[in-house]
Amino acid sequence: MYKRQAIKDVGRETSMFFARCIVALFIVFILMVVLISRQFKLQVLDYQKYQTQSENNRISIQSVAPVRGLIYDRDGKLLAQNRSIFTLEITPEQTRDLPKLVQELRNVLTISDEQVLKFLEQIKFRPKFNSYVLKSNLTEEEVAKFSVVQHMYPGASLEARLERYYPYKGDLVHVLGRMGAINVEELEAMDEETRLRYAATSKIGKLGLERYYESILHGEVGSQRVETDVRGRIIRVLERDEPVAGMDIHLHLDLGLQRRATELMKEVGARGAIVAIEPSTGGVLAMVSQPGYDPNLFTGGISAEEYRKLLTPERPLYNRAVQGTYSPASTIKPHLAWLGLKEGVITPETKIRDPGWFSLPNNDRRYRDWKRWGHAPYMDVVDSIIESCDTFFYDLAVRIGIDRIHEGMTQFGFGQKTGIDMEEEKVGILPSREWKRTARKEPWYNGDTVNIGIGQGYWTVTPLQLANSTAVIANDGIRYQLQLVREFVEGNIHEQNVPVMAYHQIDTGDGRWLDLVKESMREVITGTKGTARTAFQGAEYIAAGKTGTAQVKSLGEEEEYDAETLAEKFHDNALFIGYAPYENPKIAIAVVMENAGGGGSNAAPIARKLMDYYLIDQYLIEQHQESEPTTETEVVNNGSAQ
């Protein structure tokens, strides 16, 4: 009988199944052991190490820039503010290939070679974890264009920044100065602590008040711990140490007077400077140097082409008010007259012969008066100031001598800094025997002293010194250190910048000689022979002053000055000093106009218009404005209204 054979071995298959299960379970077990061991190592044994690495990848410390202090005029008008702008910035640490990134960004936005070079210079010696500006002041179109593709460029970002802005542009540039990018030299000159203060700031004050008060205006840097995503974008702020805003500063400067002075200089196309001072405090009311330029060009980084446009023969970058040195000419005759009277060299009754020239004993050279035939057979000190008689002051200077002139004029502040809060100030030259021996390797001659008598020769002054010396006369001999800043403000705390007396004070004795000089200066304005009588005709107040006309080109003994045959650069400089009102001076002023001609016909009319504005017009304008209803409020800077 046929026996049926079994097709499937159930027992064997069952055994095989269990064997495979055991192997699989063993493999799973081994893998689990490896996985658990690995997790144990990462999460327990190496916990500290990987926690730190993780935090570094996710958390970063960023510096926060402080808000720069604002600058106001004496009436609270905002002169330097902070304006919101968008910048394209790169954080070098977050980029793998910086040159490639910069090149790719240039395909998206218009970025010049100059901007790239400035960016590379910025990051050369600075921390790589901070962001640096590649392009500033982006237009709305540029912001929109980059925002769309920003995710493609890790390390590059759009940032909203506050940038310095000067609403009155060139009218105040030589007072306020300007801001600019921190360069390598400035960075290397900083100590470690200062560098930390500038960790979030790429701009620094370069000139003027911005430079002098940099430490006050800048403020203190803050910081924040932020959580970022893989692209470096901030997800949230974990901790924040708030920055401290810089102090605001309020100036003695009168914006209206400053703008009026600038306007007058522009109207006549003059190069030169005007300085106005409040005699009772030494506060500077106006300080104009023409021509000027727009400081906003430098804030965001000026292009090479724009900078070249400023390198003209008129030198708009040059601050003539504090750096320009000019012969004071006849404007110093009142000072010399006072010195001669004080030293007893002359008296009010002293008269000298005036044939229209002066010569030293045993010397044939004639030093000519500007009036060839002389002013009168004999001149005294009062008439000589009123008519600006050169012959009298040639003689007076020789009588006083250079040694006493040097010492006496030092008391008026010549040959030294005025103390003004500005670093660019020059001291000019108040000559002496020692100065000539050192500077020229020559002895002092009596002929040198003769020229000093009319403010020519080696004697040079700045317009600031000239205005300062005028304020000293107006203030009965008291000399203050000049100040631009009147008050510092931090929050609700106001700190006055108290007027400080200068080191050298004038001993005016009983004051009679200074009074005589002041009366003579009044006659320059009001007398029938005064050299500034035409300019001040019809003035509603009494002023005192002195005109000056400085030779720029030396003439031979027989040569005549003829402006029509001389190049413009050889024309005389026009000068005027004065103060008003005569009895209670509120303003002392100096006007210097390069190559403008006579001081009485050119500089004095400018001074008259400024005194009119300060003493009369401004008061009337304010009254008119107060009587008109307010129709609009201009909102400026951080929402504060002016």
C-alpha positions, 0 to 999 in steps of 0.5 A, a space after each residue: 500500500 502506498 504511504 503518503 509522504 509529508 511535504 512540510 516539516 513543521 517541527 523544523 520550521 518552528 525551530 528555525 523561526 525561534 532561532 531567527 527570533 532569538 538572533 533578531 532579539 539579540 541584535 536589537 538588544 545589542 543595538 539598544 545597549 549601544 544606543 543607550 550607552 551612547 545616549 548615556 555618554 552624550 547626556 550624562 558623561 559629556 553633558 557639560 561639554 555639549 551643553 556649552 557647545 549648544 548654548 554657543 550655537 543658539 545663544 549669542 551676546 550682542 552689543 547695543 549702541 547708545 543713543 547719541 546726545 543731541 545739540 541745541 542752541 540757546 533757545 532749545 532749537 535742535 541743531 544736531 539730531 539722530 535720524 532713522 536709516 536702514 543699513 546693509 550690514 555683515 557679521 563676519 563670524 556668520 559667513 563662510 566666505 566673506 569675499 564671495 558674500 560681498 561679491 554676491 551682494 553687489 549683484 543685488 544692490 549697487 555697492 561701490 568699490 569704495 564702500 567695499 574698501 571701507 567695510 574691509 578696513 572697518 573689520 580689520 582689527 575689530 571683533 568678528 562677532 559684531 556686524 559692520 556697515 557695508 552700505 548705509 542710508 538704503 532707499 525704500 526700494 533697496 530695502 524692499 529688494 534685499 528683504 525678498 532675498 535676504 534668506 539667501 545670504 546668511 551673515 548679511 542683514 538689514 538693520 535700522 540705525 540712528 544716524 547723525 543728521 544736521 538740519 541746518 547743513 553748512 550754516 553750522 558745520 564749523 561749530 558742530 563739526 561732523 561725524 565719520 567712520 572710526 578709522 584704523 588710527 583712531 581704533 589703534 589709539 583707543 585703550 581696551 576700555 574705550 574699544 569696548 565702549 565703541 563695540 556697537 558704534 562705527 562712527 565717532 566725532 571728527 571735528 568741532 563740538 562733536 569731537 570735543 564732547 565725544 565722550 559726553 555725547 556718545 553714552 555707554 554701550 549696552 548688551 543683550 543675550 539673544 537666541 538665534 536660529 541657524 541663520 543667525 536671526 534673533 528669535 528672542 532676547 533673553 537678557 538685556 543690559 540697557 545702554 546709557 544715552 549720551 548727554 544733551 548739550 545746549 549752546 550759547 549759540 543763537 541760531 538766528 544770529 548764526 544763520 543771519 551771519 552766514 546769509 550776509 557773507 554769502 550775499 557778498 560772496 565773501 571768504 572769511 569769518 564772523 565771531 560774536 560773543 556775549 561779553 558778560 559770560 564769554 559765551 559764543 553767540 555765533 561763529 561763522 566760517 565761509 564758505 562751508 559745506 554739508 556735514 551730512 555728506 560725511 556721516 554716511 561715508 563721503 565718496 571720493 568724487 564728492 570729497 574732491 569737489 570740496 578741495 577748491 581754492 576757497 577751502 570750505 573744509 578750513 575753519 577760518 574762525 579758529 584756524 585762520 590767522 590774519 594780520 589784525 591791522 588797525 583793529 588793535 589800535 585801541 588796545 595799543 592806545 590803552 597800553 601806552 596810556 597805562 604805561 605812561 608813555 603817552 597822555 591824552 594831551 600827547 600830540 605827535 606831528 603827522 606829515 603822512 609818514 613816520 621814520 625812525 631816528 637816523 633812518 631814511 625809510 619812511 613808513 607811510 600813513 594810509 592817508 598820504 598827506 596826513 590827517 592833521 599837523 598834530 594828532 592825539 590818541 583819541 583822534 588817532 583812534 577815530 581816524 585810524 592814524 597810522 603815523 601816531 601808532 608807528 610812533 606809539 609802538 616804538 615808544 612802548 617797545 616790543 617787550 611791553 607790547 608783548 606782555 600787554 597784548 598777552 593780557 587781551 588773549 593774543 598769542 594763546 588759546 581762548 579756552 574755547 571748547 574746540 580742539 582745532 583752535 590755533 594761537 596765531 603769533 604774538 611776536 617777541 624778541 624770543 619768538 623771532 630769535 627762535 622762529 626766524 633766527 634773527 634779532 628783533 629790529 625797531 622796524 619790526 616794532 613800527 609795523 606792529 604799531 598798525 597790526 602788521 608785520 609778524 603779528 597774526 590773530 584768529 577772528 576768535 581772538 579778535 572778538 575775544 579781545 573786543 569783549 574784554 574791552 566791552 567788559 571793562 577788562 574782564 576776560 572769560 574763557 570762551 565757551 560754546 556750551 552753556 548747559 549739559 542735560 542728562 534726563 532731568 538733571 541740568 548742569 550749567 557750564 559756569 563761565 570761567 575767568 581766563 588766567 591773565 586778567 587786565 589790571 585796568 587801575 581806576 579804569 579811566 584809560 580804558 574808558 577813554 579808549 571806549 569813548 574813542 571807539 564810540 566816536 569811530 561809530 558816531 563821530 563826524 570823522 569816524 571810519 565806521 560812521 557811514 556803516 552805522 548811520 541811523 542806528 537805533 542804538 549806540 555802538 563802539 568799534 574800530 575798522 581795519 584794512 590789512 595789507 596782504 601784499 607788501 608794497 615798496 616805499 613808492 608803490 601805490 595800492 591799486 586794487 584794479 591792477 592787482 590779482 584778487 588774492 592780493 587785495 586787502 583784507 577787511 576787518 571790523 571789531 565792535 560791541 553794542 549797546 555802548 552802555 550795557 554791551 550784549 554783543 561783541 563782534 569781529 568780522 574778517 573778510 579776505 581780499 574784500 578791501 576796506 574794513 569801513 566799507 565792507 566789514 563794518 556794514 556786515 557788523 551793523 546788520 548783525 547788531 541790528 538783527 541781534 538787538 532789534 530785529 530778532 526781538 521784533 520777529 519773536 514778538 510777531 511769532 508769539 502773536 500768530 496762532 500756531 498752525 503746525 508743530 514740527 516733529 523732530 527726533 524721537 518724537 520730541 517736538 520743537 
